[in-house]
Amino acid sequence: MAGETILVVEDDLHFGRQITDLFGFLGYEPRLVANGRDAIEAFTATPFDFMLSDLMLPEMNGIDVVKQIRLLPGGESVPVMMMSAVYRNPKLFQRELRSLGVIEFLPKPFSIIDLGRRVGAILDSSDVSLDDSNITASGSWSSVELRTSLGEARPDFDLTGPFDRLVLLNLFIELFQTHQAGRLTLRRDNSERVVCFLNGYPVWGESDDVSEGLGAVLERNGELPASQVAKLMGLASTSGKSLREVMLGEKVLSERRLFLAERQRVRQVVLGCFAKASGTYSFAPGDDFVARVGVFEVNPVKCLAEVVQKYMDINQLAPDVQEASGRALVRGRRYRQLYPYLEVPTALAGLADALKVGTGVDQLFRSYPAHSETLIRLLWLMLRLQVAEPRTGGVGPAQLQPTAPDVPARLTRTGPIPLNSPATLSEPIMRAAVMDSASRVVLSDYLRVMESDFYGVLGLDRNATRGQINAAYEERMLRYSLTRLPASAGSDVRAKAKELLVRLLDAFETLSDGPRRQAYDKSLG
């Protein structure tokens, strides 16, 4: 029955809002919190009928949160499901999940439609007993395809061998695309560097380069002065504890800020893998390392984009791009998912529009003659990640014309549109004789906003104040809210509204944080 309350604990706020939007649409009363402390406070104030929690949270992990919930009035019997993006197999937590009565474990990504059906089945049934198969298998209860794609298959590449930068770059891409878990060790001269992966994401790094240590990251980010970092490192050395443990004990930084600093440290280790040209590598599949190290996942696509631009020899990448010469490039199957993370430079801002209509590779280079090397690097990575794909036929001359880099496409029609319209639009929906105004706004903004920089996403200029950023964010959150769309809005419109919400949250989180905004402004030039 509708009306049950659901507590969602998820620090990825845009994903959490997708889930709560779904639950609201289904008639439940969801509440989203971003960390364990807030979850415990929320449940203490008002017990919930159901709880869905991420495993990896910034201040305390999801298992510890559930332990605390089980001690609260109403918490001893509340049905609990858990999810994680980096732990695709809950075998490491099987004992804890069973003892806490967790009814199911979902590896991300999963279908939120399946989630809605499962939660509905649980809340409509008096039997919510634990099914061991749901926490010992490697996938969701109903997603056979997901279990296949994220299963325990061995890596399909050599586990040891020599590497240069291109070999290493392809190895990182392979680990990401095949969702591998394991420990990658790189050896050069007398140095050794380790990167650990879960679900294809780097989550831990070890390096003998002091500039990549936690203390150096905190100092570089302006979190702590050099003198205080040196003092804390001295305490860590004499006590035999890690620098992180000492900082937590001394309460010099919050767990959240340390968590973010550790992520930055792991990112620095990943980038440092490419600083030297060659060596030998070995990859040990498995996730047993999580019992010994922290887990601070970083976005691999952002790292790879920086590596390609900073370290790669243009002569190694050009042949692969040249193979697509004479054909048009269009948006690939992973465009929507990955393009925002490529951090395309402002000088190439028109590239997204060019891919939308299908533009010849040769024409792209004629459109950006002053940025040919940057374009080669970017196109190589886009092709490798399936963000862009070459079209091998049926491309008319009109589709091979470049789109002006500084003129964003806009949707002005409400009726039929030409057959050669952008592939991102759903023809049946756009051909409707009448479209509600909310859906029209979503589709119009989608064409303009998804390829805009973060200021364009919020409709602001670069001089915007913090108050203006907050106000613009709140206004646009309502503008794209799924609950404000009419029942007649099609699935295509709803999907685009969700993507707009994701892009909007990314923009807000970047521009509302001083240091992140400063770095972003610098990247814009």
Residue pairs with C-beta under 8 A, 6 or more apart in sequence:
1 123
1 124
2 26
2 27
2 28
3 27
3 28
3 29
4 28
4 29
4 49
4 50
4 123
5 28
5 29
5 30
5 31
5 46
5 48
5 49
5 50
6 20
6 23
6 28
6 29
6 30
6 31
6 48
6 49
6 50
6 51
6 52
6 119
7 30
7 31
7 33
7 39
7 42
7 43
7 48
7 50
7 51
7 52
7 53
8 16
8 19
8 20
8 23
8 30
8 31
8 32
8 33
8 51
8 52
8 53
9 33
9 34
9 35
9 36
9 39
9 51
9 52
9 53
9 54
9 57
9 62
9 65
10 16
10 19
10 32
10 34
10 52
10 53
10 54
11 34
11 35
11 54
11 56
11 57
11 58
12 54
12 85
13 32
13 34
13 505
13 509
14 501
14 502
14 505
14 506
15 108
16 32
16 34
17 32
17 501
17 505
18 112
18 498
18 501
18 502
19 30
19 32
19 52
19 112
19 115
20 30
20 31
20 32
21 481
21 482
21 483
21 498
22 112
22 113
22 115
22 116
23 29
23 30
23 116
23 119
24 30
24 482
24 483
25 482
25 483
26 116
26 120
28 50
28 119
28 123
31 42
31 48
33 39
33 42
34 58
35 57
35 58
35 59
35 60
35 256
36 57
36 59
36 60
36 61
36 62
36 64
36 65
36 68
37 59
37 60
39 51
39 53
39 65
39 69
40 65
40 68
40 69
40 72
42 48
43 51
43 69
43 72
43 74
43 75
44 72
47 72
47 73
47 74
47 75
47 78
48 74
48 78
49 78
49 79
49 123
50 78
50 79
50 80
50 81
50 119
50 122
50 123
51 66
51 69
51 78
51 79
51 80
51 81
52 80
52 81
52 82
52 83
52 115
52 119
53 62
53 65
53 66
53 80
53 81
53 82
53 83
54 62
54 82
54 83
54 84
54 85
55 61
55 62
55 63
55 82
55 83
55 84
55 87
55 93
56 62
56 84
56 85
56 86
56 87
56 295
56 297
57 65
58 255
58 256
58 259
58 260
59 255
59 256
59 259
62 82
62 84
63 82
63 93
63 96
63 97
63 100
66 80
66 82
66 100
66 102
67 100
69 75
69 78
69 80
70 76
70 100
70 101
79 103
79 122
79 123
79 128
80 100
80 101
80 102
80 103
81 102
81 103
81 104
81 105
81 106
81 118
81 119
82 90
82 97
82 102
82 104
82 105
82 106
83 105
83 106
83 107
83 108
83 110
84 90
84 105
84 106
84 107
84 108
85 107
85 108
85 109
85 199
85 201
85 297
86 198
86 199
86 201
86 203
86 295
86 297
87 93
87 107
87 198
87 199
87 287
87 290
88 107
88 138
88 139
88 150
88 179
88 181
88 198
88 199
89 107
89 138
89 152
89 287
90 97
90 105
90 135
90 136
91 136
92 287
92 290
92 291
93 105
94 135
94 136
97 105
97 135
98 130
98 132
98 135
101 130
102 130
102 135
103 122
103 128
103 129
103 130
103 131
103 134
104 118
104 131
104 134
104 135
104 140
104 141
105 134
105 135
106 115
106 140
107 138
107 139
107 140
107 146
107 150
107 199
108 199
109 146
110 140
110 143
110 146
111 140
111 143
111 146
114 140
114 141
114 142
114 143
117 142
118 141
118 142
122 128
131 141
134 141
137 147
138 147
138 150
138 151
138 152
139 146
139 147
139 150
139 151
140 146
140 147
149 179
150 179
150 199
153 178
154 285
155 174
155 175
155 178
155 180
155 182
155 283
155 285
156 174
156 178
157 171
157 174
157 283
159 282
159 283
159 284
159 285
160 280
160 281
160 282
160 283
161 167
161 280
161 281
162 278
162 279
162 280
162 281
163 171
163 186
163 278
163 279
163 280
163 281
164 277
164 278
165 274
165 277
165 278
165 311
165 312
165 313
165 316
166 312
166 313
166 316
166 317
168 186
168 273
168 274
168 281
169 274
169 304
169 307
169 308
169 312
170 384
171 184
171 281
171 283
172 270
172 300
172 303
172 304
172 307
173 304
173 384
173 385
174 180
175 182
175 184
175 197
175 200
175 300
176 200
176 201
176 300
176 301
176 304
177 200
177 385
178 200
179 199
179 200
180 197
180 199
180 200
180 285
181 197
181 198
181 199
181 285
181 286
181 287
182 196
182 197
182 283
182 284
182 285
182 286
182 287
183 194
183 195
183 196
183 197
183 283
183 284
183 286
183 289
184 194
184 195
184 196
184 197
184 281
184 282
184 283
185 192
185 193
185 194
185 281
185 282
185 283
185 284
186 192
186 193
186 194
186 195
186 273
186 279
186 280
186 281
187 193
187 279
187 280
187 281
187 282
188 276
188 278
188 279
188 280
189 279
191 208
192 208
193 205
193 206
193 207
193 208
193 269
193 272
193 273
194 204
194 205
194 206
194 207
195 202
195 204
195 205
195 266
195 269
195 270
195 273
196 202
196 203
196 204
196 205
196 289
196 290
196 293
197 203
198 287
198 290
198 295
198 297
200 300
201 297
201 298
201 299
201 300
202 266
202 267
202 269
202 270
202 297
202 298
202 300
202 303
203 266
203 294
203 295
203 296
203 297
203 298
204 266
204 289
204 293
204 294
204 295
204 296
205 212
205 265
205 266
205 268
205 269
205 270
206 269
207 213
207 268
207 269
207 272
209 272
210 216
211 268
212 265
212 268
212 269
212 272
213 243
213 265
214 243
214 244
214 261
214 262
214 265
215 229
215 230
215 232
215 233
215 243
216 229
217 261
217 264
217 265
217 268
218 224
218 229
218 253
218 261
219 225
219 226
219 229
221 261
221 264
221 515
222 515
223 253
223 257
223 261
224 232
224 252
224 253
228 252
232 243
232 246
232 247
232 250
232 252
233 243
235 241
235 246
235 250
236 242
236 243
236 245
236 246
239 246
241 249
244 258
244 262
244 294
247 253
247 258
248 255
248 258
253 261
259 296
262 294
262 296
263 296
263 297
263 298
265 296
266 296
266 297
266 298
267 298
267 303
270 298
270 300
270 303
271 303
271 306
271 307
271 310
274 307
274 310
274 311
275 311
299 341
301 338
301 341
301 342
301 385
302 341
302 343
304 381
304 385
305 341
305 342
305 343
305 378
305 381
306 343
308 317
308 377
308 378
308 380
308 381
309 374
309 377
309 378
312 377
312 380
314 373
314 376
314 377
317 376
317 377
317 380
318 376
320 380
320 383
320 384
321 361
321 376
321 379
321 380
321 383
324 361
324 379
324 383
324 390
325 361
325 362
326 360
326 361
326 362
327 360
327 361
327 390
327 391
327 392
327 395
328 358
328 359
328 360
328 361
328 390
328 391
328 395
328 399
328 400
329 354
329 355
329 358
329 359
329 360
329 361
329 364
329 379
329 388
329 389
329 390
329 391
330 355
330 356
330 358
330 388
330 389
330 390
330 391
330 423
331 339
331 355
331 356
331 387
331 388
331 389
331 423
331 424
332 382
332 383
332 385
332 386
332 387
332 388
332 389
333 386
333 389
334 385
334 386
334 387
335 355
335 387
335 388
336 424
336 450
336 499
338 385
338 387
339 352
339 382
339 387
340 450
340 503
340 506
342 378
342 381
342 382
342 387
343 523
344 351
344 352
344 378
345 371
345 374
345 523
345 525
346 453
346 524
346 525
347 368
347 370
347 371
347 374
347 405
347 525
348 368
348 371
348 374
348 375
348 378
348 405
349 405
349 406
349 451
349 453
350 367
350 402
350 403
350 404
350 405
350 406
350 407
351 364
351 375
351 378
351 405
352 450
352 451
353 403
353 404
353 405
353 407
353 408
353 409
353 451
354 364
354 367
354 402
354 403
355 388
356 403
356 409
356 422
356 423
356 424
357 399
357 401
357 403
357 420
357 422
358 391
358 395
358 399
358 400
359 367
359 399
359 400
359 401
359 402
359 403
360 395
360 400
361 379
361 390
363 400
363 401
363 402
364 375
364 379
364 402
365 372
365 375
366 402
367 402
367 405
368 375
368 405
379 388
381 387
382 388
383 389
383 390
396 420
398 420
399 420
403 409
408 447
408 448
408 451
408 452
408 456
409 422
409 447
409 448
410 444
410 447
410 448
411 425
411 440
411 443
411 444
411 446
411 447
412 444
413 430
414 434
414 435
414 440
415 431
415 433
416 430
416 431
417 425
417 427
417 430
417 431
419 427
421 427
421 430
422 447
424 446
424 447
425 443
425 447
425 492
426 490
426 492
428 490
429 435
429 439
429 443
429 490
429 492
429 493
430 443
436 486
436 488
436 489
438 484
438 485
438 486
438 489
439 485
439 486
439 488
439 489
439 490
439 493
441 479
442 480
442 485
442 489
442 493
442 496
442 497
442 500
443 493
443 496
445 479
445 480
445 500
446 496
446 499
446 500
448 456
449 456
449 457
449 500
449 503
449 504
450 499
450 500
450 503
453 524
454 506
454 507
454 510
454 511
454 520
455 461
455 462
455 464
455 507
455 511
457 476
457 503
457 504
457 506
457 507
458 464
458 469
458 472
458 473
458 476
458 504
458 507
458 508
458 511
459 472
459 476
460 468
460 469
460 472
462 521
462 524
464 472
464 511
466 512
469 508
469 511
469 512
470 512
473 504
473 507
473 508
473 512
476 500
476 504
477 501
477 504
478 484
480 497
480 500
480 501
480 504
481 497
481 501
482 494
482 497
482 498
485 493
485 494
485 497
509 516
510 516
510 517
510 520
511 517
511 520
